Structures are given as C-alpha cells and as structure tokens.
C-alpha cells in the first residue's frame, strides 16, 4: 500500500493535513509534529524555539489533535520508508525525507519581504531566519500547492519555478461562507486579531495599535482575539490599560467572530482573508489590493480534493530528474552540520 507522511505544525496546519489524508483513502497515512535535524531538535528540546511550530507547546497541541482523531503518529518520520511526504513548511526540510517525493502545502499568509528576506536570499542563509517570507524557496519539493492565482504570481516573482506551482486553494480558508452560521453571542463590533510579532522578534507598538483600534471603533464595541502564541497576561494588561471596556478572548473560534463583526483589524494575520472573503471592512498593514488578489480561492471546500489530485499525479509520475541530486546535496550539508551536533550534545551533557 502507498505510504504517506504528513508533517504537521500549528493546529491549522495539522487539521489541513488531516483533511487532505481523508481524500486519499487508498493510502496509509502517518503524521508527525514539525521537526528538524539534530541541531534544530536540540534547540527545540532546550526551549529555544518556543515561539515557533518547533516549540513544545505547539508540538503538544499537534499531538493532542492527532491522538483525539486516532491518527497514526510516526514522530520524526523515523518508522517507515514513504512513497510521498506532505509538509506544511519548507523553511526547514529534515534530511531524512529528502529522498522521498515532497509536496509543499501553503498554510496561509506569508511574511513581508523585509531586510531579513533579502539578506537570506542573497547570502544563501538558512531560510528560517526570514520566517515565512522565504516559503517555497527550498526547491526540494515536486509540487507546491498554493491558495490562489495571486499567490502563484507572488511565489514566481520570488523565484519559485512556475511549473512546480499548483493553484489548489487551501483547506480551512476555501469556504468562508460556512462561518456565517454560528453561535458567537456578539454582533456589529470591531474585531482586532492580534499577532505574535513580539514573540517572533519583530517590532510592534501595541499601545499605538490599541489606540488606533479605538479610533476605528469610534464608540462601537471593541473585541480583541489574542494570537495563540503571544504572551496573554501581558497583552490583556496592555489592552485593559488603554481600552478598559474592550472584550478580550484568548480562546474561541475566530472565524465565527469575523463572520459577526463589522470591521476586522489585523497587522499580519492569515485571518484577514476570511474578512475579505466575507466582504468585511478590513484594516491591515499589507497593501489591500494585493491582499484581495491573494485571497484564497472560495471553492466550496474542495481544496483538499484538488491537493489529493496533485498527490496522485506525483505518485504516478515518481521523482523528478533532479531529485536524487537534491538528496545527495542534503546529505553533504548534513555531513557539514555533524560537528555542530557534537557541540550541541556536549552542551546538553554539561547542562544536565
């Protein structure tokens, strides 16, 4: 039987992988939280990557989801050889999967092309240093399934090969109309979807953002939905100092909140696309015309079927001609990193 490994991440990424697997009943599926090679795993185990999908908190959430849905877990993809690997990110590509055909699935919005992006691209530094701005630039995959034609154009401009891109739509963002039926108790309010910018070492003036949102609300009810990855006690304290009458949610279905709001305010958040798809008035730090072009296809929830069709094509056609070369290159890089792993193990031994 065909065996497929799904490399998960956040809850959104994990649920996307689960939905895709359900469209491929002819295959045997295994799942793993996101991981890297030895040095990355050492950093993760020692708490240095808590602000990423490699952190223990998001790892636990992914594992809890997989357990709750009775899905087969193969942590670090170490149990089997696979016919195909689906991954939610190519910022880090573990060496043990590079010998298999890989399909990259876009999860949501990518970060702006700031200074770090240009530095990484021109100096060939590790992609993860520029966060999701460098999504798609690994070229280790056979196909890259993206949200829309607008995103196809964006990735091609960044250097992704056009023939590798498949515009499929992405699960969880392809049928926003379904969010209109909900039981969220509030309506006709201004919703602020905050970001984890500070937790991921980006600048944010939260006080300025709150005051801007008060101006936008102009007396209407203001509701904040905090990002799962940010420091909630700090954020709540900041909001209550500037906007004491605002409601603050740390949990809850943000899609339903967006469906019921009049105005959505975000900085850098994929949920902006839900607001645009539902015709809400939206404020964002991205160019609004660009966001409208990039809004995920609203195809009635058929993105998983489209992605499954891409998987079957890749399985039928096998590895691309350059696949073996990329594997050999990854093994060479892996060898160069071996001394760093020895250092990491030594530090770990000293700390213990």
Secondary structure, 3 states (H helix, E strand, C coil): CCEEEEECCCHHHHHHHHHHHHCCCCCEEEEECCCCCHHHHHHHHCCCCCCCCCCHHHHHHHHHHHHHCCCCECHHHCCCCCCEEEECCCCCCCHHHCCCCEEEECCCCCCCCCHHHHHHHHHCCCHHHHHHHHCCCCCCCCEEEECCHHHHHHHHHHCCCHHHEEECCCCCCCCHHHHHCCCCCCCCCEEEECCCCHHHCCCCCHHHHHHHHHHHHCCCCEEEECCCCCCHHHHHHHHHHHCCCCEEECCCCHHHHHHHCCEEEECCCCCHHHHHHCCCEEECCCCHHHHHHHCCCCCCCCHHHHHHHHHHHHHHHCCCCCHHHHHHHHHHHHHHHHHHHHHHHHHHHHHC
